[in-house]
Amino acid sequence: MPEVVVGGVHIAYQRRGRGAPLVIFHGAFEDSRMWDEELKRLSLQLDVIAWDAPGCGASGDIPTTWHAGDWADAASGFITALGLTTPAVAGFSLGSVIALLLARDHPTSVGRLVLVGAYAGWGGSLAPDALAERIAAVRFTMEHPAAEWADEFLDSVLAPDAGPEHRAHARSLLEDWRPATTAALLPVMTQDLRPGLAKIRTPTVIVRGTADARSPRSASLELCELLPEARLVEVAGAGHDCTGPELDAVLVRASQEAHATADPPNG
């Protein structure tokens, strides 16, 4: 895989297609391979770049000193290293939090946002009891093999009618996840990002599946209220990951709009 070095960390990525650029951030317990089917479809219309987040897939490990701002800096540095100018950025679940940190701390790096299965951090989107349960479940994954938690986790991520190939692909990625990455990400995910959302002026689409068992609908509605330029798209019957033609259409539109309004590289 190609890679760039940002802040001393090697960040691997997949890149396919031509046209308006789209940068996509995967969720927890996976890497850019989660987007394999989307890369095939979207690359017919877009220049699609899917990173392996630091600490994931083929990317290097996360420095032990990292905090939330370092994730935003890494995302911005990744976009800069690829020579992109205000591309559309999409983030799924964990990736939605990284995308929000990026847009908050580096607003000139992002032309449009698409947040899928989104959170304003778990601390900003989950009730206290649900937050405690989520943290306990994540800590369990750090201490036990995937065989002991994979099925329950996938049940909460995928729609009930998800095909066996899709589920098997998602399951295979869990085996490559690094517990040290979970430990580094947990403080980032448990934040409450709501106080800083009003400063994010990037046009944003919140995409939520009506069968999402992980991110409550109230979280998506509150994000739409707090982000100055946000709208909600709900995908009937979709689970937390929302993959399929309706998400594709949102991603293509956001990418083309961002490309149409982008400043020239030296403008």
Contacts in CASP RR format, 6 or more apart in sequence:
PFRMAT RR
TARGET T0000
AUTHOR 0000-0000-0000
METHOD contacts of the structure
MODEL  1
MPEVVVGGVHIAYQRRGRGAPLVIFHGAFEDSRMWDEELKRLSLQLDVIA
WDAPGCGASGDIPTTWHAGDWADAASGFITALGLTTPAVAGFSLGSVIAL
LLARDHPTSVGRLVLVGAYAGWGGSLAPDALAERIAAVRFTMEHPAAEWA
DEFLDSVLAPDAGPEHRAHARSLLEDWRPATTAALLPVMTQDLRPGLAKI
RTPTVIVRGTADARSPRSASLELCELLPEARLVEVAGAGHDCTGPELDAV
LVRASQEAHATADPPNG
1 12 0 8 1.000
1 13 0 8 1.000
1 14 0 8 1.000
1 52 0 8 1.000
1 58 0 8 1.000
2 12 0 8 1.000
2 13 0 8 1.000
2 15 0 8 1.000
3 10 0 8 1.000
3 11 0 8 1.000
3 12 0 8 1.000
3 13 0 8 1.000
3 58 0 8 1.000
3 59 0 8 1.000
4 10 0 8 1.000
4 11 0 8 1.000
4 13 0 8 1.000
4 78 0 8 1.000
4 81 0 8 1.000
4 82 0 8 1.000
5 11 0 8 1.000
5 81 0 8 1.000
6 73 0 8 1.000
6 74 0 8 1.000
6 77 0 8 1.000
6 78 0 8 1.000
6 81 0 8 1.000
7 73 0 8 1.000
7 74 0 8 1.000
7 77 0 8 1.000
9 54 0 8 1.000
9 59 0 8 1.000
9 60 0 8 1.000
9 61 0 8 1.000
9 62 0 8 1.000
9 63 0 8 1.000
9 74 0 8 1.000
10 59 0 8 1.000
10 60 0 8 1.000
11 51 0 8 1.000
11 52 0 8 1.000
11 53 0 8 1.000
11 54 0 8 1.000
11 59 0 8 1.000
11 60 0 8 1.000
11 74 0 8 1.000
11 78 0 8 1.000
12 32 0 8 1.000
12 51 0 8 1.000
12 52 0 8 1.000
12 57 0 8 1.000
12 58 0 8 1.000
12 59 0 8 1.000
12 60 0 8 1.000
13 32 0 8 1.000
13 49 0 8 1.000
13 50 0 8 1.000
13 51 0 8 1.000
13 52 0 8 1.000
13 78 0 8 1.000
14 32 0 8 1.000
14 35 0 8 1.000
14 39 0 8 1.000
14 48 0 8 1.000
14 49 0 8 1.000
14 50 0 8 1.000
15 47 0 8 1.000
15 48 0 8 1.000
15 49 0 8 1.000
15 50 0 8 1.000
15 82 0 8 1.000
16 39 0 8 1.000
16 40 0 8 1.000
16 43 0 8 1.000
16 47 0 8 1.000
16 48 0 8 1.000
17 43 0 8 1.000
17 44 0 8 1.000
17 46 0 8 1.000
17 47 0 8 1.000
17 48 0 8 1.000
18 43 0 8 1.000
18 46 0 8 1.000
18 47 0 8 1.000
19 45 0 8 1.000
19 46 0 8 1.000
19 47 0 8 1.000
19 259 0 8 1.000
20 45 0 8 1.000
20 46 0 8 1.000
20 47 0 8 1.000
20 87 0 8 1.000
20 88 0 8 1.000
20 255 0 8 1.000
20 256 0 8 1.000
20 258 0 8 1.000
20 259 0 8 1.000
20 260 0 8 1.000
21 46 0 8 1.000
21 47 0 8 1.000
21 48 0 8 1.000
21 49 0 8 1.000
21 84 0 8 1.000
21 87 0 8 1.000
21 88 0 8 1.000
21 255 0 8 1.000
21 258 0 8 1.000
21 259 0 8 1.000
22 42 0 8 1.000
22 46 0 8 1.000
22 47 0 8 1.000
22 48 0 8 1.000
22 49 0 8 1.000
22 87 0 8 1.000
22 88 0 8 1.000
22 89 0 8 1.000
22 90 0 8 1.000
22 251 0 8 1.000
22 254 0 8 1.000
22 255 0 8 1.000
23 49 0 8 1.000
23 50 0 8 1.000
23 51 0 8 1.000
23 78 0 8 1.000
23 79 0 8 1.000
23 84 0 8 1.000
23 87 0 8 1.000
23 88 0 8 1.000
23 89 0 8 1.000
23 90 0 8 1.000
24 32 0 8 1.000
24 35 0 8 1.000
24 38 0 8 1.000
24 48 0 8 1.000
24 49 0 8 1.000
24 50 0 8 1.000
24 51 0 8 1.000
24 89 0 8 1.000
24 90 0 8 1.000
24 91 0 8 1.000
24 92 0 8 1.000
24 251 0 8 1.000
25 51 0 8 1.000
25 53 0 8 1.000
25 75 0 8 1.000
25 89 0 8 1.000
25 90 0 8 1.000
25 91 0 8 1.000
25 92 0 8 1.000
25 94 0 8 1.000
25 95 0 8 1.000
25 96 0 8 1.000
25 98 0 8 1.000
25 99 0 8 1.000
26 32 0 8 1.000
26 34 0 8 1.000
26 35 0 8 1.000
26 50 0 8 1.000
26 51 0 8 1.000
26 52 0 8 1.000
26 53 0 8 1.000
26 56 0 8 1.000
26 91 0 8 1.000
26 92 0 8 1.000
26 94 0 8 1.000
26 95 0 8 1.000
27 34 0 8 1.000
27 53 0 8 1.000
27 91 0 8 1.000
27 92 0 8 1.000
27 93 0 8 1.000
27 94 0 8 1.000
27 95 0 8 1.000
28 93 0 8 1.000
28 94 0 8 1.000
28 177 0 8 1.000
28 182 0 8 1.000
28 185 0 8 1.000
28 189 0 8 1.000
29 141 0 8 1.000
29 153 0 8 1.000
29 173 0 8 1.000
29 174 0 8 1.000
29 177 0 8 1.000
30 56 0 8 1.000
30 170 0 8 1.000
30 173 0 8 1.000
30 174 0 8 1.000
30 177 0 8 1.000
31 52 0 8 1.000
31 53 0 8 1.000
31 56 0 8 1.000
31 57 0 8 1.000
31 58 0 8 1.000
31 59 0 8 1.000
31 173 0 8 1.000
31 176 0 8 1.000
32 50 0 8 1.000
32 51 0 8 1.000
32 52 0 8 1.000
32 57 0 8 1.000
33 57 0 8 1.000
33 169 0 8 1.000
33 173 0 8 1.000
34 92 0 8 1.000
34 169 0 8 1.000
34 170 0 8 1.000
34 173 0 8 1.000
34 241 0 8 1.000
35 48 0 8 1.000
35 50 0 8 1.000
36 169 0 8 1.000
37 243 0 8 1.000
38 48 0 8 1.000
38 50 0 8 1.000
38 243 0 8 1.000
38 244 0 8 1.000
38 247 0 8 1.000
38 248 0 8 1.000
38 251 0 8 1.000
39 48 0 8 1.000
39 50 0 8 1.000
41 248 0 8 1.000
42 48 0 8 1.000
42 248 0 8 1.000
42 251 0 8 1.000
42 252 0 8 1.000
45 252 0 8 1.000
46 251 0 8 1.000
46 252 0 8 1.000
46 255 0 8 1.000
49 82 0 8 1.000
49 84 0 8 1.000
49 87 0 8 1.000
51 59 0 8 1.000
51 78 0 8 1.000
52 58 0 8 1.000
52 59 0 8 1.000
53 59 0 8 1.000
53 94 0 8 1.000
53 95 0 8 1.000
53 98 0 8 1.000
54 60 0 8 1.000
54 61 0 8 1.000
54 62 0 8 1.000
54 66 0 8 1.000
54 71 0 8 1.000
54 74 0 8 1.000
55 61 0 8 1.000
55 62 0 8 1.000
55 178 0 8 1.000
55 180 0 8 1.000
55 181 0 8 1.000
55 184 0 8 1.000
56 177 0 8 1.000
56 178 0 8 1.000
56 181 0 8 1.000
57 176 0 8 1.000
61 178 0 8 1.000
61 180 0 8 1.000
61 181 0 8 1.000
62 180 0 8 1.000
62 181 0 8 1.000
62 184 0 8 1.000
63 70 0 8 1.000
64 184 0 8 1.000
66 184 0 8 1.000
67 187 0 8 1.000
67 188 0 8 1.000
68 101 0 8 1.000
68 187 0 8 1.000
68 188 0 8 1.000
68 191 0 8 1.000
69 101 0 8 1.000
69 105 0 8 1.000
71 98 0 8 1.000
71 101 0 8 1.000
71 102 0 8 1.000
71 188 0 8 1.000
72 98 0 8 1.000
72 101 0 8 1.000
72 102 0 8 1.000
72 104 0 8 1.000
72 105 0 8 1.000
72 106 0 8 1.000
73 105 0 8 1.000
73 106 0 8 1.000
75 89 0 8 1.000
75 98 0 8 1.000
75 99 0 8 1.000
75 101 0 8 1.000
75 102 0 8 1.000
75 106 0 8 1.000
75 109 0 8 1.000
76 102 0 8 1.000
76 105 0 8 1.000
76 106 0 8 1.000
76 109 0 8 1.000
77 109 0 8 1.000
79 87 0 8 1.000
79 89 0 8 1.000
79 109 0 8 1.000
79 110 0 8 1.000
80 109 0 8 1.000
83 265 0 8 1.000
85 262 0 8 1.000
85 263 0 8 1.000
85 264 0 8 1.000
85 265 0 8 1.000
86 108 0 8 1.000
86 109 0 8 1.000
86 110 0 8 1.000
86 111 0 8 1.000
86 258 0 8 1.000
86 261 0 8 1.000
86 262 0 8 1.000
86 263 0 8 1.000
87 110 0 8 1.000
87 111 0 8 1.000
87 255 0 8 1.000
87 258 0 8 1.000
87 259 0 8 1.000
87 262 0 8 1.000
88 110 0 8 1.000
88 111 0 8 1.000
88 112 0 8 1.000
88 113 0 8 1.000
88 114 0 8 1.000
88 251 0 8 1.000
88 254 0 8 1.000
88 255 0 8 1.000
88 257 0 8 1.000
88 258 0 8 1.000
88 259 0 8 1.000
89 99 0 8 1.000
89 102 0 8 1.000
89 103 0 8 1.000
89 109 0 8 1.000
89 110 0 8 1.000
89 111 0 8 1.000
89 112 0 8 1.000
89 113 0 8 1.000
89 114 0 8 1.000
90 99 0 8 1.000
90 113 0 8 1.000
90 114 0 8 1.000
90 115 0 8 1.000
90 116 0 8 1.000
90 251 0 8 1.000
90 254 0 8 1.000
91 98 0 8 1.000
91 99 0 8 1.000
91 114 0 8 1.000
91 115 0 8 1.000
91 116 0 8 1.000
91 118 0 8 1.000
92 116 0 8 1.000
92 117 0 8 1.000
92 241 0 8 1.000
92 242 0 8 1.000
93 116 0 8 1.000
93 117 0 8 1.000
93 118 0 8 1.000
93 119 0 8 1.000
93 157 0 8 1.000
93 214 0 8 1.000
93 215 0 8 1.000
93 240 0 8 1.000
93 241 0 8 1.000
94 185 0 8 1.000
94 189 0 8 1.000
96 115 0 8 1.000
96 116 0 8 1.000
96 117 0 8 1.000
96 118 0 8 1.000
96 119 0 8 1.000
97 119 0 8 1.000
97 121 0 8 1.000
97 188 0 8 1.000
97 189 0 8 1.000
97 191 0 8 1.000
97 193 0 8 1.000
98 188 0 8 1.000
99 110 0 8 1.000
99 113 0 8 1.000
99 115 0 8 1.000
100 113 0 8 1.000
100 115 0 8 1.000
100 118 0 8 1.000
100 120 0 8 1.000
100 121 0 8 1.000
100 193 0 8 1.000
100 197 0 8 1.000
100 200 0 8 1.000
101 188 0 8 1.000
101 193 0 8 1.000
102 109 0 8 1.000
102 110 0 8 1.000
103 109 0 8 1.000
103 110 0 8 1.000
103 113 0 8 1.000
103 200 0 8 1.000
103 202 0 8 1.000
103 204 0 8 1.000
104 193 0 8 1.000
104 196 0 8 1.000
104 197 0 8 1.000
104 199 0 8 1.000
104 200 0 8 1.000
107 199 0 8 1.000
107 200 0 8 1.000
107 201 0 8 1.000
107 202 0 8 1.000
110 202 0 8 1.000
110 258 0 8 1.000
111 202 0 8 1.000
111 203 0 8 1.000
111 258 0 8 1.000
111 261 0 8 1.000
111 262 0 8 1.000
112 202 0 8 1.000
112 203 0 8 1.000
112 204 0 8 1.000
112 205 0 8 1.000
112 254 0 8 1.000
112 255 0 8 1.000
112 257 0 8 1.000
112 258 0 8 1.000
113 200 0 8 1.000
113 202 0 8 1.000
113 203 0 8 1.000
113 204 0 8 1.000
113 205 0 8 1.000
113 254 0 8 1.000
114 204 0 8 1.000
114 205 0 8 1.000
114 207 0 8 1.000
114 250 0 8 1.000
114 251 0 8 1.000
114 254 0 8 1.000
115 204 0 8 1.000
115 205 0 8 1.000
115 206 0 8 1.000
115 207 0 8 1.000
115 223 0 8 1.000
116 207 0 8 1.000
116 208 0 8 1.000
116 241 0 8 1.000
116 242 0 8 1.000
116 247 0 8 1.000
117 207 0 8 1.000
117 208 0 8 1.000
117 209 0 8 1.000
117 212 0 8 1.000
117 214 0 8 1.000
117 215 0 8 1.000
117 220 0 8 1.000
117 240 0 8 1.000
117 241 0 8 1.000
117 242 0 8 1.000
118 125 0 8 1.000
118 206 0 8 1.000
118 207 0 8 1.000
118 208 0 8 1.000
118 215 0 8 1.000
118 219 0 8 1.000
118 220 0 8 1.000
118 223 0 8 1.000
119 125 0 8 1.000
119 126 0 8 1.000
119 189 0 8 1.000
119 215 0 8 1.000
119 219 0 8 1.000
120 192 0 8 1.000
120 193 0 8 1.000
120 194 0 8 1.000
120 197 0 8 1.000
120 219 0 8 1.000
120 222 0 8 1.000
120 223 0 8 1.000
120 226 0 8 1.000
121 189 0 8 1.000
121 190 0 8 1.000
121 191 0 8 1.000
121 192 0 8 1.000
121 193 0 8 1.000
122 131 0 8 1.000
122 134 0 8 1.000
122 135 0 8 1.000
122 189 0 8 1.000
122 190 0 8 1.000
122 191 0 8 1.000
123 131 0 8 1.000
123 190 0 8 1.000
123 191 0 8 1.000
123 192 0 8 1.000
124 191 0 8 1.000
124 192 0 8 1.000
124 193 0 8 1.000
124 194 0 8 1.000
124 219 0 8 1.000
125 215 0 8 1.000
125 216 0 8 1.000
125 218 0 8 1.000
125 219 0 8 1.000
125 222 0 8 1.000
125 223 0 8 1.000
126 134 0 8 1.000
126 216 0 8 1.000
126 219 0 8 1.000
130 216 0 8 1.000
131 190 0 8 1.000
135 186 0 8 1.000
135 190 0 8 1.000
137 149 0 8 1.000
137 153 0 8 1.000
138 182 0 8 1.000
138 186 0 8 1.000
138 189 0 8 1.000
139 186 0 8 1.000
140 148 0 8 1.000
140 149 0 8 1.000
141 149 0 8 1.000
141 153 0 8 1.000
141 179 0 8 1.000
141 182 0 8 1.000
142 179 0 8 1.000
142 182 0 8 1.000
142 183 0 8 1.000
143 179 0 8 1.000
146 174 0 8 1.000
146 175 0 8 1.000
146 177 0 8 1.000
150 171 0 8 1.000
150 174 0 8 1.000
153 174 0 8 1.000
154 167 0 8 1.000
154 170 0 8 1.000
154 171 0 8 1.000
155 213 0 8 1.000
156 213 0 8 1.000
156 214 0 8 1.000
156 240 0 8 1.000
157 170 0 8 1.000
157 213 0 8 1.000
157 214 0 8 1.000
157 239 0 8 1.000
157 240 0 8 1.000
157 241 0 8 1.000
158 166 0 8 1.000
158 167 0 8 1.000
158 170 0 8 1.000
158 239 0 8 1.000
158 240 0 8 1.000
158 241 0 8 1.000
159 209 0 8 1.000
159 211 0 8 1.000
159 237 0 8 1.000
159 238 0 8 1.000
159 239 0 8 1.000
160 211 0 8 1.000
161 237 0 8 1.000
162 239 0 8 1.000
166 243 0 8 1.000
194 222 0 8 1.000
194 226 0 8 1.000
197 223 0 8 1.000
197 226 0 8 1.000
197 227 0 8 1.000
198 226 0 8 1.000
198 227 0 8 1.000
198 228 0 8 1.000
200 227 0 8 1.000
200 228 0 8 1.000
201 228 0 8 1.000
201 229 0 8 1.000
202 229 0 8 1.000
203 229 0 8 1.000
203 230 0 8 1.000
203 254 0 8 1.000
203 257 0 8 1.000
204 223 0 8 1.000
204 227 0 8 1.000
204 229 0 8 1.000
204 230 0 8 1.000
204 231 0 8 1.000
205 230 0 8 1.000
205 231 0 8 1.000
205 232 0 8 1.000
205 233 0 8 1.000
205 250 0 8 1.000
205 254 0 8 1.000
206 220 0 8 1.000
206 223 0 8 1.000
206 224 0 8 1.000
206 230 0 8 1.000
206 231 0 8 1.000
206 232 0 8 1.000
206 233 0 8 1.000
207 233 0 8 1.000
207 234 0 8 1.000
207 235 0 8 1.000
207 242 0 8 1.000
207 246 0 8 1.000
207 247 0 8 1.000
207 250 0 8 1.000
208 215 0 8 1.000
208 217 0 8 1.000
208 220 0 8 1.000
208 232 0 8 1.000
208 233 0 8 1.000
208 234 0 8 1.000
208 235 0 8 1.000
208 242 0 8 1.000
209 234 0 8 1.000
209 235 0 8 1.000
209 236 0 8 1.000
209 237 0 8 1.000
209 238 0 8 1.000
209 239 0 8 1.000
209 240 0 8 1.000
209 242 0 8 1.000
210 234 0 8 1.000
210 235 0 8 1.000
210 236 0 8 1.000
210 237 0 8 1.000
210 238 0 8 1.000
210 239 0 8 1.000
211 237 0 8 1.000
211 238 0 8 1.000
211 239 0 8 1.000
212 238 0 8 1.000
212 239 0 8 1.000
212 240 0 8 1.000
212 242 0 8 1.000
213 239 0 8 1.000
213 240 0 8 1.000
214 240 0 8 1.000
215 240 0 8 1.000
220 232 0 8 1.000
221 232 0 8 1.000
223 230 0 8 1.000
224 230 0 8 1.000
224 231 0 8 1.000
224 232 0 8 1.000
233 246 0 8 1.000
233 250 0 8 1.000
235 242 0 8 1.000
235 244 0 8 1.000
235 246 0 8 1.000
235 247 0 8 1.000
238 244 0 8 1.000
238 246 0 8 1.000
238 247 0 8 1.000
END
